[in-house]
Amino acid sequence: MKLHAGEPYPLGATVDANGVNFALFSANATGVELCVFDADGKRELCRYQLPQKTHQVWHGYLQGAQAGLVYGYRVHGPYQPELGHRFNPHKLLLDPYCRQMVGKWQADDSHFGYVTGSPGDDLSFDSRDNAPFMPKSKVVDLAKLPSPDKAPWRHPISRSIIYELHVKGFTMTHPEVDDSVKGRFAGLATPAVLNYLTELGVNCVELLPIHSFFDEPFLSAKNLSNYWGYNSIGFFAPHPGYLSGDEIGEFRDMVAAFHRAGIEVILDVVYNHTAEGYHLGPTYSFRGIDNASYYRLHPNEPRYYINDSGCGNNLDLTHPRVLQLVMDSLRYWVEYMGIDGFRFDLATCLARETQGFDAGSGFLDSLAQDPVLCRVKLIAEPWDIGPEGYQLGRFPEQFSEWNDKFRDTMRRFWRGDAGMMGEFARRIHGSADVFEHGHRPPAASINFITSHDGFTLRDLVSYSQRHNEANGENNRDGHGENFSYHYGVEGETCDLAINELRQRQCRNLLTTLILSQGVPMLLAGDEMGNSQQGNNNAYCQDGPLGWLDWHNVDTSLQDFTRELISLRRRFPILCHRQFIHHSHGQHDTCLDWFSHDSEPMSKSSWAEAQCRTLSLILSGDLEYHQDGQRQALLLMVNADEVPRDFTLPVLSGLSTWQVLTHTQSTSCTAQSESQYRLQDRSLILLYAEFNNESGVIA
C-alpha cells in the first residue's frame, strides 16, 4: 500500500473507493507514524510516516487500504512535562475519532509515559512499548452504515418519563434474556426487555456511559473495575464489552428496537475528562497526541492538570479542535446511530471559559446553533467540584437540568425533617424559584429521588449510613449525607411493621416523583425494590451487588409504579408546559394549597416548622379534550408520624371526588362525605370534574 499526502479533513479515518485517508490533529508534534496491524490487532505489520501537516492536522492517504484495517498512532515530539508536553513514540495511541476498537485493554505499567517509581516521577521518560496491551482502532466505512431507524415521532420533553439504566447490569440476571447477549446491547433489544419497559410506561431510557472506557489503575490494583463507565477514552466507539459480536451496528439496531417500541434513547456522555487521569496517569491517546492542546493545564505549572472534574483532568473545550471533537462526536451519535438526546456529565466543566462557568460559553453556543443538535434533548448535570461549580438553573433555555434540590427536599420531607413544607411545595410545583426567572418551563427540571450515584430507593428507606466496604476504601467513598433513614433497624429485617413502613415510604417517594411538575426520572430497579445492600457508590461493583436482581422482585411495587405512570399520562396537567400560578379564569390551570382542615394556606401556616400535612388542588382544562372539560386533582399528604384527618376542600360545581390511588398499607375509605383519615406517612390522590364552566374555588 502506498502513502500519499491525502487531505486534512475530515479528521479520523475516511474510506473511499481507492483507499483510506488518515487525519490527526496535533499542534505541537514533530512527526506522526501510522502503525498498521493484523486483523486481531496483535502483530504490527508496517509503519508509515504521515507526510503532510496542514493547519496543525497531520494527514496521509493510504492507497489500497480498506474498511476493517486495524491501526494506531505513534506521535513524536518533546517530552517536557514541565512545559505541558508529554510526547512518547513508544506508546501506541488510539485515534480520537476511532469508531471501533479491536482487542482488549490490559492493565500494564508500560502504558505510563514515565518510569513508574522513579525519582521525579513523570519527569523521567519510559521507552517500553505498550502496544501488546492496547486496543487498536479499526477503520469503519461510514458510507456503508445503513441510515439509523430514527423515531418518526419525538416526545416533547415535558411528556417524557425517563428511565435511567445500565446496559450490562439491567440484563445480567434477567431470566428471559439469552446468556449469549446478557449484558450486551443486543440483550436490551430483546422482546422481554422492551415489553417490560413499555408495560411499565416509560417512553425514554437514559443509558449510563456507552462510549469506550478503561479501568482506572487504582481499581485494577484492587481487582475491581469501572462498572459505571464514567472514564471515557473513545468518544465515537461503543464500549467493546457491550458488543456481543464484532459489529458496531449492534448498537444502532438496539436503538432502532427501542424506537419501534415507542421509546427514545438518551446517552449519558462524559466529555469533561478522559481515562488518562492526572499528571501521573497513563498515556492512551490525547496525552500522547498533544497534551497541551487537549487538556486544561495550570497556567503557571503546566506539568499539572486543572481538575474541576475530580477525575484527574479536564478536557479543554475552549480549544477549537477539542470543541470540534466533541461536536463531531455528538453529531455522529445522532446522525449515524439515531440517538435522541444527551445527558452531559458534570456539564459545568464543559461550559467553563478561562474566567469560570459561562452560560454563553463556546460549547453551549455551539450546541444552540448546530442544526442537528439543537433538535435533540439536552440534559445537564449542573455542577462540578471546581470553583463556583454548582450552577443549577443557570444553563441556557434549550437545556433541562438534573434537579438535586428536588431529590434532597423529597427525601427530607418524607423522612420527617422539620420546616420542609415550603420547600416541598416549591419542588412539587416544578421549582419555579430555580428555573422560571430565565423564562424556562417546568420541563427544565429533571426530577429524581435516586440515580445511579447513591442509594437505590429500597436502600434509601433501609439504611441510615452508607455500607461501601466492598469498594476497598474503608467505607470512606460515596456521599456521607443521604437524607435516608432505616426506621428502626439498619439494613434488612424480618420486622413486619418496619417493612410495611418502608414499603409505604417507597410508594410515597415514587408518587411525589411521578405527580410533580417537571420531568420525572426513575432509576431502573427502584420499581421492583432492587437493593445494593447499602452501597451508595457502586461504580466499581460489576457483579451481583451492582446488577439488577430479577429473581427478587417486589411485584406489588412494580404494579404501583405502573399505575402511577399511567396516571401521569392520563392527566396532562401533571406535566404542564408553563408554570402554574394562582388565578381562576375560565380556562386557567390553577394550583391551590390547603391545610389538612381545608383552610387556604397562610404565611403563618407555611412557616410552621412542625407542620407535615398539606392538601393541594390542581385544576384546569383537559388537554386535547374536544369539549374543554375541566378536571381537578386533589393530593392530600400526611408526612407526620401519626394519622391525620383531612377535610376535603369545597369547589363550586364539582362532581364527587373519586380515589385514584393512595399509599396506605390498608384500604383507603372516607370517614364521612367530607373527610378522610390518612395513615401516618401516607398520601391519597383523588379526581373530580366540574359541572359548570367556571370551576372556581368556593
N, C-alpha and C positions, 0 to 999 in steps of 0.2 A: 504494500500500500504506500502510495506517495503522498507526501505532505506539502500542501500549497499554502499560500498566505491566508486565504479564506476571508471571512467578514467578522467585524467586531460585534455584530448584532444579528440575531438575538443571543443573549447570554445562555450558557449551558451547551448541551449537545443537540444539534439540529440536523435531522436526516433529510436528504433529498435523493433523487434517483441515482446519483453517481457517488455519493459518499456522505460523510458526516462533518459538519462544521463545529469546531470547539471554540468557545469564547469564555474567558475567565477574567474578571476584574481584579486587578491588584495595582494600586498606585505606586507602591514602594518596592516591588520585586525587581530583581535584576535579570531574572530568567524563569521560564516555566517549562517543565517537562511533562509531556503526556505519556503515561505508562499504560500499556495495553496488556491485559491478562487473558488467560484462557476462560472458558465459559463458566467455570466454577469459581473463578477469582483466586485460585491457589498458586498459579505459576505465571510469573511475568514473562511475556513473550518479546516485547520490544519497547523502546522509548523513542519519543520524538520531541525535539525542541520546538516549541511553538514559535514560528518565525517572525511574527509581526506583533507590534503593540500600537494600538490606535486609541487615543483618548483614554489611556490607562487600562485598556482592555487588551489582554494577550489573546491571540487567536491563530487558528490554523485549520485548514480543510484537509481531511484525510480521505483522499480519493480511494474508492473501492471498499471503504468501511460501510457497515450496515447496522440496522437496528439489532440490538442484542449484544453489541460489542461491550466488553467489560473493561473499565478503565479507572484510573486515579491520577492525581497530580502530585508532582514534587516541585516545590517552589523555592527558588534561590533568592537570597538577599541577606542583609546583615542580621546577625543575631546580637542585638543590643537591647536587652530588656529595659535597661535604664533610660533608653530613648523611645521605648514603646515598640521596638521591632523584635519579632521572635521567629524569623525565618529559619527553617531547618529542613534541607532537602532529603534528609534521612527519614523523614516522616511522610508516609503516603497519606494524601489528603482527599477527602470526599469533595466532589463538586457541589457547591452550594445550590445548584439547580438540578441536582440528581433527582430523577423521577422514580428510580427503583434501585434498591440496594441488593447486592449479591454477596453471600457469605455472612457469617455470624461474627459480631463483635465479641472479642475476648479480652478480659482484663489482663494487662501486662504492663510492666514498668517501661517498656520501650515506647509507649505512647507519649511519655513525657519528653519534652524538648530539652530538658536539662538532666544532669546526672543526679538522680534522686539520692538524698542523704549526703550530698557533697557540701563542703563549706561554701557558703554564699548561695546555696540552693539554686534558684533559677538563673543565676549569673553564669553558671557553668554551661557547657554545650555537650549534648549527648549525640553520639553517632550511631546508635543502634537503629536497625530498620524495623519498623512496626508493621510492615505490610502483611506478614503472616497472621496478624491478629486483628486486622481491619477489614470491615466490609468494603466492597468496591462499588463504584457507580456503574449503572447499566444504561446503555443508550435505548431510549424509547422513542418510537416514531409516533409523534402526536397526531399526525395526519391520518394514521390508521386506527386511532382510537375512535370507536363509534360515538356519535353525539350522545351526551348523557340524557337519560329519560327524566327531563325536568318536569316538575309538577305543573300540570296545566292550570292550577289554581295557586293562590297564595293566601294563607290565613293572615288576616290583619293581626299584628302583634297583640292588640287588645283582646282578641279572642283566642290567643294561644294558651295552651296548657302544657307546660314544659316538663319533661321527664328526664332527669339527669342520670345517665348510666355509664358504666364502664364496659367497653367492648368485651373484654375477656371475662370479667367477674360475673357478668349477667347470665352467661350460659354454661359455666363450667360444671355446675351441678344440676343443670336442667334435665329432667328425666326424658323429655321428648326431643332433645337435640342430639343428633348422632355424634358419637365420640370423635369422628374424623373432623368435625367442624366446630366442636366446642371451643370457646374462647377465640373464635375467628370471626371475620366479617360475615362469612357465609353462615355462621351459626345464628347471627342476628337476623338474617334474611329468611329463616325457616318459618313455615306457616305457624308453628306452635308459638313462636315469639310474637309474630305480627298479630296473630289472633288475640293473644293475651293483651297486647297494648291497645288494640282497637276496642276490645271489650271493656278495658279499663276506662277508656275515653280520652286518653291523651292524644294530641294532634301534633306534637313536636318533641323530638328527642334531642337532647344535648349530650354529645359524646365526649367523654374525657379524652385527653390528647391522643390523636392517632398519627400525628407526624412521627417520623422515626426518632427514637430516643435511645440513649445509652444509660447504663447504671453509673452512679457516682462511685469513684474509687473507694470511699469510706464504707459504702454499702457492700461492695464486692468483698472487702476485707472481713466483713462480718457474715458472709454467705447469705446476704439479703440482696434484694433487687428493687429497682424503682418500679413499683407496680402501677402507680397512677400515671406516670409518663410525662410529668412536668420537667423534662430535661431534654428538650428537643435538640436535634443536630441536623435533621433533614426536613426543610420546610415544604418540600414538594413530594416527598416519598412517604407513602403509607408505611407504618411500622411493620417490618417483616414478620414479627411474631404474631401478627393478627391475620396473616395470609395463610390460607390452608394449602395453596399451591404456589406457583411462581409467577402469577399474572396479577398485575395491579388492577385489572378490570374487575376483580372480585369486590373491591371497594365500591366501584361505580355500580355494579349490579346490586349490591346491598342497598345503596341509596335509591335506586330505581324501585326496589321491592318496597321500601318504606313509602315512596310516593304513590305506588299503586294502592297501598293501604290507607292513603289519605293522611300520611304523617310526614311532616317536614323534618329535615336533618340540620342541626346546628353543630359546628365544630368548636370545641374549646381549644384555642390556639395560644401558643406560648412564644411570642416574638420579643419578650422583654429580656431574655437571657438565653444562653446556649449551654450545652453539656460540657463545654470546655472549662467551666468553673473559674476559680480565682487565679491569681498570678502563679500559683504552684500547681495548677491543674494540667490536664493532658492536652495534647495537640491532635485534633481530629480533622479540622477544616479551616474555619475562619481565622483562628490564631496563626496558623502557618501560612495562610494566603496573604493576609495583610492585617495584622493585629491592630495597628494604629488607625486603620480606617473603619474596621467593623465594630470596634468596642469603644465605649466611653472610658477614657483614661484620666487619671488625676493630672490636671494641667501642670502642676509643679513636680510631680513624681510619676511620670508615665509608665514606670515599672508596674504600678498598681492600678487596679480597676475601680471605677466608681461602682458601687454595689447597692443601688436602690432596690434591686430585686430580692436581696437577701440570699441569692444563689451563687454569688461569686463574681458576676459580671453583668453589665448591661449592654445590649446592642445599641449602637449609636444611630438612631433614626433621623438625626439631623444631617447625616451624611447622605447626599443624593443617591449614591449607589446602594446603600443599605436600605434606604426608603424604597428604592426601586425593587430590591429583592423582596421585601415584604409585600408590596403591592402586586408584584407579579405572582407571588405565591397565592395570595388571596384570590386573584382573578382565576388562577389555574383551578382551584378547587370548585369555583362556581361554574366556569365555562366547560371544563373537561370532566368534572366529577359530579356536577349537579347539586352542589351544596346550597342550602337556603339561607345560611347566616353564620355568624361567628360570635363566640363569647371570648373576649380578649382578657387573658390572664394578666393581673397586675397592670391594668390599662394606663394607670398614671405614669408608669415608666415610659410607655410609648409616646406620651404627649409631653415629655419633658424637653424643653429647649435649654440653652445654656443657663438661663436665669431661673429655671424650675418649671413646674407644670404650667402649660399654656393651653387654654381651650381653643385657641386659634393656631395650634402647632402645625407644622408641615404635614405630619401624619394625619391628623384629624381633618385638615383642609383637603388633603388628597383624597380621603375617603368620601368627603362630601361632594366632590366634583367628578368622581370617577363614574362613568356611565354604566358600568357593570355593578360595582359595589354599592352604589347609592340606593340600589333597589332591593338589597337583601337585608335581613335582620342583623342589627349590630347591637351587641350587649357588652357593657364594660364592667369589669371588676374595678371599682373606682378607688383603688388605693395601692400603695406600695409602702416600703419601710423607709423611704428616703425623707428628707425634709419636706414638710407640708404635703405628705404623701396621701392624706385622707381627703378625697375630692368628691364625695358623694353629692350629687345634684349639680355638678359643675360641667358635665360633659355636654357636647352640642345636642341640638334638638333631635337629630336622627338616631341618637343612642337611647337604649334602655340601660338601666344600671342595677346590679345586684344591690339590694337594699338591706344592709345588715342591721339598720335601725328597726326594721320590721321584725327581723329574726329575734333580736335581743328583747324587744318590747313584748312580743307574744310569749316568749319563754318566761320572762319575769312576771308578766301578768297572771298567767295560769299557775305559776309556782306560788303565787300569793303575795308577792312583794307589795309593800305599801306604796301609795302615791302613784300608781300606774294608770289610773283611769283616763286621764287626758291623753297620755301617750298612746294608749290602746285605741282611743277614738281617732287620733290622727293617723295611725297606721292603717286601720280598717277603712278609713276614708280615702286611702291612696297616697298618703304622705304628701299632701299639697304643700305643707310647710317646707319640704325639701325641693320639690320639682316645679310647682306652679309659677314661681317667680320668673322662670325662664320661658314661660308660655308653653310648657311641656304638659302632656296629658298624663292621666294616671298610669297609662301603659309604660311610662318611663321607669316605673318602679317594678323591678323583678322581685316579687315577694317570695321568701323562703323561710322555712323553720329549720331545716337541716340541709346540708350539702355533703359532697364527698369529704370535705375538710371539717372534721368534727364528729360528734356523736351521731349515730343513727337516731331515729325518733324513739325507738324502743329503749335505747340506752339512755336517752335524754331523761326518761322518767324512771330509770332503774339505777342510775349511778350519780353520786354527788361528786366523785373525783374521777379523774382520768386513770386508766389502767393500761399503760403503754409499755409494760415491761418487755413484751416480745420484740420491741423495736431496738433493744440493745443500748438504750441511752439512759438507763436507770430511771425511767419514767419522768425524765426532765423535758421531753419534747411534747409538742402539742399544746393546745390552749389550756391555760390554767383555770380561767373562769369561763364556765359554760352555761351558767344560769340554769343548771339542772338540779334535780332532786330525786332521791331514791324512795321517799315516803315510808321510811322505817327500816329498810334492810338494804345494804349495799349489794347490788347485783341480783342474780336470780334468787327467787324464793318460792316456797310452797304455800305461803300465807295467802289464802283466798281473798281476804279483804284488801291486802296491798295490791295484789294482781288486778283485782277489779278496779281499783282506783287508777292504777297505771293505764289500764285499757281505756278508761274514761278520759284520762288526760290526753292520751294519743288521739282520741276522737275529737276532743276539744281543739287541740292544736291543728289537726287536719281541717276541721270545719272553718276555723278563723282564717286559715291559709286560702282555702278554696272560695270562701264567700267575700273576701276583702276586695276592694277596688285595687286595680293594678293587675299584674300578670303573675299567676302562681307557678312556682317551680317545685316539683316533687322529687325527692331523692328516691331513686329506684330501690325497692325493697322496703321502704317505710310503710307502704300499704299492706305488706304481709308480715310486719313485725320482725324484720331482719335485725340481728344483733351482731356487733363486733366485740362483744364481751367487755365493753367499757373502753376499748381502744378508740381514742378520738383523733388519731393521726396515723391511719393505716396505709400510708403511702408506700410502705415497703413490705406489705403483707400480701404477697402473691401466693395465696393459699386459702384454705377454708375460712380463715378468720376474715379475709378481705373479700371473698366471693359471696354472692347471694346464696342463701341456704334454701333451696327449693324443696327440701324434704321436711322443713319445719315451718309451715305456713299458717298464719292466722287468717283463716278464710273469712271469719266474721268481719275483720278489719278490712280485708280486700273488698267485701261486698259493700261495706260502709263507704269506702273511698270511691268506689264505682258510682254509688248513689249520689255522693257529693258532686262529682264531676258532671254527672247527668243534670243535676240541678243548676249548676253554673251555665251549662249550655242551654238549658231550658229558659233561663231568665237573663236576657241580655243586659238588664240594668245592673247586674252584678259586675259587668265589665264595661262600664260606661266610658264613652270616648272623651268626655270632658269631666273636670272636677265638678261635683255636685254641691251647690250652695243653697242656703236656706231661702227659698222663695216658693210661692204657691200659685203660680199662674196655671191656666188651664192645661197647658202641655209641658209644664216644668217637671223635671225629675228632682225630687226632694229627698233630703236626708234629715230626719228629726230624731233628737235624743231625749230619752226619758229616764227617770229614776225607776226603781223596781215597783214603786207605787203609782206609776203613770204620770207623775208630775214632770213638766219640762225641766231639763237640767239647767240649773242656775250656776253662776260663777262660784258660789259657795259650795254647791254640790260637786262641781268639777275639782275643787280644791280640797275636798275631804279625803285625807290620806288613807283612811281605813276603809273607804268605800270600794267594794269589789263587785258591785252589781250594776247592770245597765241594760236598758232597752233601746233599740233603735228601729226606726221605720224607714224603709227605702221605698219610695213610691214614684211611679211615672208611667208613661205610655208604653204599651207592649211594642217593642221594636219589631218592624216587619208585619205588624198586625193590621189587617186591612181596615177594620172599623175603629182603630185607635183606642182600643180598650185599655183603661188604666188598671194597674196592678199595684199591690203593696206587699212587701215582705217585712215581717216583724221578727227580729232576732232578740231574744231575751237571754242574758248572760249572767251566770252566778259563779264567780271565781272564789267565793267565800268557802270556808271550811264547814259551814252549817247550811241546812236547807233554807231557802228563802221563798216567800210568797210574792208572786208578781201579778200586778193588776194590768189588764190589757188596756192600752191607750184607746181612746174613743175617737174614731174618724167619721166624718159626715158621709152618709151614703155608702157605707162599706158593707159588703156581704160578710157572712160568718167566717171567722178565722179557721183555717184548716192546718193541721200539723203536717209539715213536710218532712222534717227529720229532727232528731234530738240525740243527745249524747248520754242520757241517763242509763244507769245499769238496769233499771226496770222500765216497764211501760210508762208512758207519759200521759196522764189523764188530768182533765181540768178539775179544780177544786169547786168551781162554780162557773156560771156563764161568763164571768169577767175575770177569773183568777186561775192561775196555775201555780203549783208548788214545784220549784226546781230543787232537785237534789244538790247537795254540796258539789262544787266544781263540775258544773254541767251547763248546757245551753239548749235552747229549743228554737227552731225556725218555723214560722207559720206564714200562711199565704191567704190573701183575700183579694177580691175585685171590687171596684167601685161601681155603684149602680147609678150614679149621676155623672155629670160632665166635669164637675169641679174637682172632686176628690181632695178635699182640704181637711186639715186638722181641725177638729171641732173646738 
